[in-house]
Amino acid sequence: MSIDPRLPPTSPAGERRLWTAYVGACALAWLLYVLAGTEFQRGLWQLWESVYQASLSLWAPMVLGAFVYPWLRHLASRPRSTVTLGAAHAVAALLFGALWQAGESALSWCLYGAMHALATFAQTVLWRALWGVVVYAAIAAGFNGVLQGRRARASSLAAAEAESARARAELAAISGKLNPHFLFNTLNTLIALTRKDPRAAEEALMRFSGMLRYVLDSKRGASDRVALADEIAFVRDYLALESLRLGQRLRVDWQLDPETLDDEIPALSLQPLVENSVLHGIAPSLRGGSIVIGSRRDAQEHGLALHVEDDGPGCDPARLEAGPDDPRRGIGLAALRQRFALDYDGRARFRVRTAPDAGFRVDLWIPQT
């Protein structure tokens, strides 16, 4: 009956449940003893005799059994070898039987005198020793099952907490990739703009300062949520900066359901998708292209459905599944895919639909409950 030495601390509620169950088990054993020794056809006196015999025989092991639990916790207080544990339980089982016999004999001595107590002792000493081992083993097994169950629950909880901490750490690292990536590309846009139109660059820098404030606010935590309306405002500023560089080549079609603007999404989850479409779908083309940004409420599944789509060259979807080598994937897109795989306990969905010469579309589904 080896017990893992790393037992979790017990709560008062857990201890109350344990001892309530123990008292219930003792009461059930006493009742079965009474029923087994009663012959109802012989009259009521036989029932009272069975009650007397059950109480006289079982009071001692019931009281002694309560001390088995702290004994098992003591054995589990530090690592012990299997041989040591086996020897400890053997001695405890023999001591349990001896104390059972001693308690029963002492009560018999008090009730009926020394001669009766000695005669009863001589008749029952062997059986009490055997039953002491059996009853001790049963009680120890029951308490050991409780302790092992607690250890298993504590281990499962610790594993779940460790997995949650790992996921939070990965999520923070992934989120940390998004912000520098966005800043790097936007700064490149501003540098290019200063060479072409310094006045427009000055106005763009003012807009960029507001975007920086949003980025810095979103760094409060990797799992922080923002209203969709705030993310949309941030994306509008970003697209305004890109329009200064691309002009009429960049066309945006907003298909937003007003009822979704108060829904919450992870900060900087929509902008990398739009940036991906601008950099790989619109900017390389001399005639430019269109970006569609849409949202709708998924009332049936209590979620928010978002999509970002462009009419650019697209790519072979097999290359995206193969890894991050495809330029359309980008750092932001790859990090965002991993981010949604970890966030929302895996309930969020991230889907890419593309084909050569067929544009590029990303669909997000974000739970709102």
C-alpha positions in Angstrom: 0.0 0.0 0.0 2.6 2.5 -1.0 1.6 6.2 -1.0 3.2 9.0 -3.0 5.1 11.1 -0.5 4.0 14.3 -2.2 0.5 14.4 -0.8 -1.4 17.7 -1.3 -2.6 19.7 1.7 -6.1 18.8 2.9 -9.0 21.3 3.1 -11.4 21.4 6.0 -14.3 20.5 3.6 -12.3 17.5 2.3 -11.6 16.3 5.8 -15.3 16.6 6.7 -16.3 14.5 3.7 -13.7 11.9 4.6 -14.9 11.4 8.2 -18.5 11.6 7.2 -17.9 8.7 4.8 -15.9 6.8 7.5 -18.8 7.1 10.0 -21.2 6.0 7.3 -19.1 3.0 6.5 -18.9 2.0 10.2 -22.7 2.4 10.6 -23.3 0.2 7.6 -20.9 -2.5 8.9 -22.6 -2.4 12.3 -26.1 -2.7 10.6 -25.0 -5.7 8.5 -23.6 -7.4 11.6 -26.9 -6.9 13.4 -28.9 -8.2 10.4 -26.6 -11.2 10.0 -27.0 -12.3 13.6 -30.8 -11.8 13.9 -33.4 -14.5 13.6 -36.6 -12.5 13.5 -38.8 -15.5 13.9 -37.4 -16.1 17.4 -38.7 -12.8 18.7 -37.6 -9.3 19.5 -35.1 -10.4 22.1 -33.0 -11.9 19.4 -32.7 -8.5 17.7 -31.5 -6.9 20.9 -29.0 -9.6 21.4 -27.6 -9.0 17.9 -27.4 -5.3 18.6 -25.5 -6.0 21.8 -23.1 -8.4 20.1 -22.5 -6.1 17.2 -21.8 -3.1 19.5 -19.5 -5.2 21.7 -17.5 -6.7 18.8 -17.2 -3.6 16.6 -16.7 -0.6 18.8 -13.0 -1.3 19.2 -12.1 -1.7 15.5 -14.2 1.4 14.6 -12.3 3.5 17.1 -9.0 2.1 16.2 -9.7 2.6 12.5 -9.9 6.4 13.0 -6.2 6.3 13.8 -5.2 4.4 10.6 -5.7 7.6 8.6 -3.1 9.8 10.4 -0.8 6.7 10.5 -0.9 6.5 6.7 -0.3 10.2 6.4 2.7 9.8 8.6 4.1 7.0 6.4 3.6 9.3 3.4 5.4 12.2 5.0 8.7 11.1 3.5 9.9 8.6 0.9 10.2 5.0 2.1 11.2 1.8 0.4 8.6 -0.9 -0.4 10.2 -3.2 2.2 10.0 -0.6 4.9 6.3 0.1 4.1 5.5 -3.6 4.0 7.1 -4.1 7.4 5.4 -1.0 8.9 2.0 -2.2 7.7 2.6 -5.7 9.0 3.4 -4.4 12.5 0.5 -2.0 12.4 -1.9 -4.8 11.4 -0.7 -7.0 14.3 -0.9 -4.1 16.7 -4.4 -3.3 15.4 -5.6 -6.9 16.2 -3.9 -6.8 19.6 -5.5 -3.5 20.6 -8.8 -4.8 19.3 -8.5 -7.8 21.6 -7.3 -5.7 24.5 -10.2 -3.3 24.2 -12.8 -6.0 24.0 -11.3 -7.9 26.9 -11.2 -4.7 29.0 -14.8 -4.0 28.4 -15.7 -7.6 29.2 -13.7 -7.4 32.4 -15.6 -4.4 33.5 -19.0 -5.9 32.6 -18.7 -9.5 33.7 -15.5 -9.9 35.7 -12.0 -11.3 35.2 -13.0 -14.9 34.8 -15.3 -14.2 31.9 -12.8 -11.9 30.3 -10.0 -14.4 30.5 -12.2 -17.2 29.1 -13.4 -15.0 26.2 -9.8 -14.0 25.5 -8.7 -17.6 25.3 -11.5 -18.5 22.9 -11.1 -15.5 20.5 -7.4 -14.5 20.6 -6.5 -16.3 17.3 -9.6 -15.1 15.4 -9.2 -11.5 16.6 -5.6 -11.6 15.4 -6.6 -12.8 12.0 -9.6 -10.4 11.8 -7.4 -7.6 13.0 -5.2 -8.0 9.9 -8.1 -8.3 7.6 -10.0 -5.2 9.0 -6.8 -3.1 9.2 -6.1 -4.0 5.5 -9.6 -3.0 4.5 -9.5 0.3 6.4 -6.0 1.1 5.2 -7.0 0.4 1.6 -10.0 2.7 1.9 -8.0 5.6 3.3 -5.1 4.9 0.9 -7.6 5.1 -2.0 -8.7 8.6 -0.7 -5.1 9.8 -0.4 -4.1 8.5 -3.8 -7.2 10.1 -5.3 -6.2 13.4 -3.8 -2.7 13.0 -5.1 -4.0 12.2 -8.5 -6.3 15.3 -8.5 -3.5 17.5 -7.3 -1.2 16.1 -10.0 -3.8 16.7 -12.7 -4.4 20.3 -11.4 -0.7 21.0 -11.3 -0.3 19.6 -14.8 -3.2 21.7 -16.0 -1.7 24.8 -14.3 1.7 24.1 -15.9 0.1 23.7 -19.3 -1.8 26.9 -18.8 1.3 28.7 -17.8 3.2 27.3 -20.8 0.4 28.4 -23.1 0.4 31.9 -21.6 4.1 32.2 -22.0 3.9 31.1 -25.6 1.0 33.4 -26.3 3.0 36.3 -24.8 6.0 35.4 -27.0 3.8 35.2 -30.1 2.2 38.5 -29.3 5.6 40.0 -28.9 6.4 39.0 -32.5 3.3 40.9 -33.8 4.1 44.3 -32.5 7.7 44.7 -33.7 6.7 43.3 -37.1 4.0 45.8 -37.5 6.2 48.7 -36.3 9.0 47.7 -38.7 6.8 47.7 -41.8 5.0 50.9 -40.8 8.3 52.7 -40.2 9.5 51.6 -43.7 6.3 53.1 -45.1 6.9 56.4 -43.3 10.6 56.5 -44.5 9.5 56.0 -48.1 6.9 58.7 -47.7 9.3 61.4 -46.3 11.2 61.2 -49.6 8.1 61.7 -51.7 5.9 64.1 -49.7 7.4 65.6 -46.5 4.1 67.4 -45.6 2.1 64.2 -45.9 4.8 62.4 -43.9 4.3 64.9 -41.1 0.6 64.2 -41.0 1.2 60.5 -41.2 3.5 60.7 -38.2 0.8 62.3 -36.1 -1.5 59.5 -37.1 1.3 57.0 -36.4 1.7 58.4 -32.8 -1.9 57.4 -32.1 -1.3 54.0 -33.5 1.7 53.6 -31.2 -0.4 54.4 -28.2 -2.8 51.6 -29.1 0.1 49.2 -29.6 1.6 50.1 -26.3 -1.7 49.8 -24.5 -2.1 46.3 -26.0 1.2 45.3 -24.4 -0.5 45.1 -21.0 -1.0 41.4 -21.4 -1.0 38.8 -24.1 -4.5 37.7 -23.3 -6.0 41.3 -23.1 -9.2 41.9 -25.1 -10.2 45.0 -26.9 -13.5 46.0 -28.5 -13.7 45.3 -32.2 -14.4 49.0 -32.8 -11.0 49.9 -31.3 -9.2 47.4 -33.5 -11.1 48.7 -36.5 -10.1 52.3 -35.7 -6.5 51.1 -35.5 -6.8 49.3 -38.8 -8.3 52.4 -40.4 -5.3 54.5 -39.3 -3.0 51.9 -40.7 -4.8 51.8 -44.0 -4.7 55.6 -44.2 -0.9 55.5 -43.9 -0.7 52.9 -46.6 -3.0 54.9 -48.8 -0.5 57.8 -48.7 2.0 55.4 -50.2 -0.3 53.4 -52.6 -2.9 56.0 -53.5 -5.8 54.8 -55.6 -4.1 51.4 -56.0 -5.5 50.5 -52.5 -9.3 50.0 -52.3 -11.0 48.9 -49.1 -14.6 47.5 -48.8 -15.9 47.6 -45.2 -18.6 45.0 -44.5 -19.0 45.4 -40.8 -22.1 44.5 -38.9 -22.7 47.4 -36.4 -23.9 45.0 -33.8 -20.5 43.3 -33.6 -18.5 46.5 -32.8 -18.7 45.9 -29.1 -17.5 42.3 -29.3 -14.1 41.6 -27.8 -11.1 40.3 -29.7 -7.4 39.9 -28.9 -5.5 43.1 -29.5 -3.6 43.3 -32.8 -5.4 40.3 -34.3 -7.0 41.9 -37.3 -4.3 44.4 -38.3 -1.7 41.7 -39.2 -4.2 40.1 -41.6 -4.9 43.5 -43.3 -1.1 44.2 -43.4 -0.6 40.8 -45.0 -3.1 41.6 -47.8 -1.5 45.1 -48.4 2.1 43.8 -48.5 1.5 40.7 -50.6 -1.7 41.2 -52.4 -2.0 44.9 -53.3 1.5 46.5 -53.2 3.2 44.2 -55.7 0.5 44.9 -58.4 0.8 48.0 -60.6 -3.0 48.2 -60.8 -3.5 47.6 -57.1 -6.4 45.7 -55.7 -9.2 45.5 -53.2 -9.4 44.4 -49.6 -12.6 43.3 -48.0 -12.9 43.5 -44.2 -16.1 42.0 -42.7 -17.7 41.0 -39.5 -20.9 39.3 -38.5 -22.5 37.8 -35.4 -22.7 34.0 -35.2 -25.7 33.8 -33.0 -26.0 30.1 -33.2 -22.6 29.4 -31.8 -22.2 32.6 -29.8 -19.2 33.9 -31.6 -17.8 36.6 -33.8 -17.0 35.8 -37.4 -14.3 38.0 -39.1 -12.8 37.8 -42.5 -10.1 39.7 -44.4 -10.0 39.0 -48.2 -8.0 40.5 -51.0 -8.1 39.9 -54.8 -4.3 39.6 -55.1 -2.3 36.8 -56.7 -3.0 34.3 -53.9 -0.7 31.2 -53.5 -0.7 27.5 -53.4 -2.4 26.5 -50.0 -0.1 23.5 -49.8 2.9 25.8 -49.3 1.2 27.4 -46.3 0.6 24.1 -44.7 4.2 23.0 -45.3 5.6 25.8 -43.1 6.6 29.5 -42.9 8.7 29.6 -46.1 6.0 31.1 -48.3 6.3 34.9 -48.4 2.5 35.3 -48.2 2.5 33.7 -44.8 4.7 36.4 -43.2 5.8 36.7 -39.6 2.4 38.2 -38.6 0.3 35.6 -40.2 2.3 32.7 -38.8 2.3 34.2 -35.3 -1.4 34.9 -35.5 -2.2 31.3 -36.5 -0.3 30.0 -33.5 -1.8 32.7 -31.3 -5.4 31.5 -32.0 -4.3 27.9 -31.6 -3.4 28.7 -28.0 -5.9 31.3 -27.0 -9.5 30.8 -25.9 -8.7 27.2 -24.8 -8.4 26.2 -28.4 -12.0 27.1 -29.2 -11.1 30.0 -31.6 -10.8 29.1 -35.3 -8.4 30.4 -37.9 -8.8 29.4 -41.6 -7.0 30.4 -44.7 -8.5 30.0 -48.2 -6.4 30.8 -51.2 -5.3 29.5 -54.6 -3.0 30.8 -57.4 -4.6 33.8 -59.1 -7.6 33.5 -56.8 -6.9 36.0 -54.0 -6.3 35.3 -50.3 -8.9 35.1 -47.5 -8.5 34.5 -43.8 -11.6 33.7 -41.7 -11.5 34.1 -37.9 -14.1 32.8 -35.5 -13.8 34.1 -31.9 -16.0 32.9 -29.1 -17.8 35.6 -27.1 -18.9 33.5 -24.1 
